[in-house]
Amino acid sequence: MNLQVLRALAALSVVVAHALHETETLAGATGRAAVDGSAWNLGFGVDIFFVLSGFIMTHTAASEFGRSGAPRRFFLRRCARVIPLYWLLTSVMLLGALVAPSLLTVPIGSVSHVLASYFFIPSGRGVDEVRPVLALGWTLNYEMLFYVFFAAALLLPIRLGVVWLSVLMVGMALVGNLVDPNHVQIAFWTSPIILEFLFGVYVALIFRSGVRIGGGAALGLMAVGFLGFIRISVPWDDAALPQFLRSGLPAALLVLAAAIGPVLPQKRLVFWGVALGDASYSLYLAHPFVLRPMRAIWVKLVGGALPLGLFVVVATLGAAVFALALFKGVEKPLTSRVQRIMLGSAQRKRASTDPLPTADTESA
């Protein structure tokens, strides 16, 4: 429950960041002042997602380390979970580019760029921007890299697997400082941000060791973790710190607090947070499809009559409602169908063994 609410928070922070960005365009069209979000590091939601992914992969697959066929089962599960909605929305983007190319802020790239987008290969889009067709999919390029590494780690017993994973990812992050940025794929995949997944792995090990803390200690960890949402200029220049330190460590503290702290009370707001956490992948990937039309509607129906802070609230709520509907009507049944197709034979072969937990509480 705690982790699902944290997923909802992470996704909402990204939505709010993009809604704030939309107010910059609305300011010119309505005469109202744009909402200044410069004090907030709302992209912090992505860092939370990465740490959560490392945590959930380790926790749910702990019993699979060293077992025959584990890497294949794990990787197929991840593909079945991540690919369907991403490919669907990427295809919608491509169709939109054909029907109304003027709606896109960045034109669709070459055929090779489109293919790279579908297969999670980093590729340049525009000037100095490594983004797939569906721009938010850049995070999935890191996710799939981690899944490949994690699947390989499953060949070993858990302790050796974690050591191998740690050495590999730290080594790649160190090499990344020496890579020519013009080598797009290598530079992208060796970014130190990949260490955030590793933070999640170690948080999972702490959780599985049986460590638990009370409400006061959990609140303390969360208070420090929430500093990741704030841009800090003193006592250090946070822009000078690498992201895995500036944002990754606070994200790890939030995940740790959620994992080993007391379970949230069963109240209505928490239940809504859990529901939105379930739909967080839909919310993360699909919210741009909501914000852009809502911006156009706001210009026509509201104009400068209301402050743009209200647009941020309305757009965020609209994106959340759309995501809940998309999750229930499209993502969940589509994912289930693909899982049956991809995993059916493997599951029948494993009828006498315990399957991996099916709770999808990782990042999108």
Secondary structure as GFF3:
##gff-version 3
##sequence-region A 1 364
A	DSSP	alpha_helix	2	30	.	.	.	ID=ss1
A	DSSP	alpha_helix	44	60	.	.	.	ID=ss2
A	DSSP	three_ten_helix	62	64	.	.	.	ID=ss3
A	DSSP	alpha_helix	70	99	.	.	.	ID=ss4
A	DSSP	three_ten_helix	101	103	.	.	.	ID=ss5
A	DSSP	alpha_helix	111	118	.	.	.	ID=ss6
A	DSSP	three_ten_helix	135	137	.	.	.	ID=ss7
A	DSSP	alpha_helix	138	153	.	.	.	ID=ss8
A	DSSP	alpha_helix	158	176	.	.	.	ID=ss9
A	DSSP	alpha_helix	184	189	.	.	.	ID=ss10
A	DSSP	three_ten_helix	192	194	.	.	.	ID=ss11
A	DSSP	alpha_helix	195	208	.	.	.	ID=ss12
A	DSSP	alpha_helix	215	225	.	.	.	ID=ss13
A	DSSP	three_ten_helix	226	229	.	.	.	ID=ss14
A	DSSP	three_ten_helix	238	240	.	.	.	ID=ss15
A	DSSP	alpha_helix	243	243	.	.	.	ID=ss16
A	DSSP	pi_helix	244	248	.	.	.	ID=ss17
A	DSSP	alpha_helix	249	260	.	.	.	ID=ss18
A	DSSP	alpha_helix	268	278	.	.	.	ID=ss19
A	DSSP	alpha_helix	280	301	.	.	.	ID=ss20
A	DSSP	alpha_helix	308	326	.	.	.	ID=ss21
A	DSSP	pi_helix	327	331	.	.	.	ID=ss22
A	DSSP	alpha_helix	332	349	.	.	.	ID=ss23
###
